[in-house]
Amino acid sequence: MIKLKSAILCTAAAALIPGIILTSSGMVPASALSYGVKEPSPDDSLRALTLSLPSFPTDLGMEEDRSEETEETSSDGTSSVPVFGEADYTVTVPSAPSKAEKIVKKTYASSLSINNKTSKSMSITDLLSRVPDVDLSGDGPQILIVHTHTSESYNETGQGWYTTQSTRTTDPTRNMVRMGEILEETLTEAGYGVIHCQVIHDDEYTESYPTCRKSVEECLKRFPSVSVIIDLHRDSLLDDGGTKYRPVTEINGVPTAQVMLLMGTGKSTAPQPHWEKNLCLAAWIQREGCERYPGFLRPILVQALQYNQDISNGAILVELGACGNSPAEAEAAARLFGEICARALDRIKEAQS
């Protein structure tokens, strides 16, 4: 069994084992549990009501209409800015120190294409002509969400600068676990069985991939019906001068972090014999995203590395925004990615039938 840390666990499908759900202490009765979805609590209900609202103040560096907002600057150099025009509360935001580094908003190119950094030949048109080799027909859970770099987090202040702000935390409400929860909810609502492994794998950063591999292999032993593995990360986009970049676009009026699929072809010391099958799945998801939300997905990046994608024919690595994005932008991206991923899987099932 996967060793769990603190309250962090791998949520399993209760429907797979009738009447029970796995927890860190063993197995306990479960009456209304299905896969990763738990019985709603008051806190869950409150969160459901506020899913469309930003969790953090809007980036002060963005050029937006603030005609409804007021700003007061105190003698200590801080300013109180209402989060929304009609909000009845304020958030205290410190002024930028003289040696602050910049966080720059940037909208990257988005297209149905591959950024091939390898010597291998590949064609997006050829990949889309094939049907991904994933089995979505079983009664058990079909999708595993995991985080090789679990502690990755975002720019919590939402400002256009940073000094020593950390973008890593073991707090599951603020790191990739939170984004995985949103993705899990979206996929579950679309009718897919989802396991969300919330184990922290990057306590020792250089051992992240071997540690995560053990978790994935254990999950696959326990749930052999899993055919799609999503390794959810956030990107790091910095230049040599220390500037962080914030890949963001606007989808239906909501600032949303851009997403990139990162795929590997393997190398001599870490081969990936079926890289084309994984890339085929990525291409189908890329097509769905580009058709439904132009500007949301950056081109697929392919590197001569493995990323543990040799474990499955349906393994993908997802870069959900970057270290310069706000948590609200990342949350919006997690919901949209869940939607396009579910629609791509629906399309695959139709093609296989």
C-alpha positions, 0 to 999 in steps of 0.5 A: 500500500502507498505510504500516506503522509499526514492527511494526504492520501490516494482517493480510490473508487468506492464503486470499485469495491462496493460499500468501502473506500480506502483511507489512510487507516484502512477501510471504512464503510462508505454510503454515498461515495463514488470514486474520488467524490465524497459526500458534500460537507458545508465547506464543499457546498460553499466551495461549489457556490464560489467555483467561478470566483477568483480565490485571490486578488487580481494581479495589480500589474494587469491593465484592467478597468478599475472604474468601480474600485478605490485605493487608499495608500497608508503611511506605511506604503501599503494600499488597500484594494477591494478585490471586487467593485462591490466587495465589502472587504479589502486585501492589504497589498504591500508596495513593491520593494526597490529590488523586487523582480518582475512577473510579466504577463505573457500570452504564448502562441497557441496552436494545434501543433508540436514543438519537437525538440527531438530527432524523431519524426512526428506529425500532428496530422498523422497522430490525429488519424489514429485512435489512441490506445486507451481502454475506457470501457471498464467498470472500474476507474479509468483515470489516475491523477498524480503529481511528481512535483506535488509541492509546486504552487503559484504566485499567491499575492497576485502581484506583478513582482516578487522577492523571496516568495516561495512557489512551493508548499506542502500545504495541499490546499495551496499546491498541485493537490488543490489543482488535482482536486478541481481536475478530479471533480470536473472529470468525475462530473463528466462520468469518469472514474478518477483516482487522485494520488495526493502523496508528496513525491518531491521531498527529495526533488532529485528523486521525484520521478522514481518516487512517483513511479512507485506510487503509480505502479502501486495504483495500477496494481490495485486498479488495473482498469486505469488507462489514462495517467495525468501527471499534473505540474505547473511550469517554471518560466524565468529568464536569466535576469530573474523575470518570471513569466505569467502565461495567461489568456482570457476565456469567456472573460475569465483570466486563465492560465495557459496549459501545455502538454509535455511529452517524452520519447525517452532516451538510451538510459530511460527508453520509451518504446510506445511514445507515439501512443502517448503522443496520440492521446495528447494530440486528441486532447490538444485538438479538443482544446484548440477547437473549443478554447482557442488560445488556451493550450500552448503547442505540445512540447516533445522532449527526448526524456521519459517522464515515467510515460513508459508505464502506460499507453495513455500517460501525459504530463500537464503543465498547468500555468507557471510560477507567475500565475495566480492560484485563481488563474490556475484553478480556472485552467484546471476546470477547463482542462478537465472539460476538454480532456473529458470531451476528448475521451468521449470522442475516443470512445465514439471512435473505438465503438 
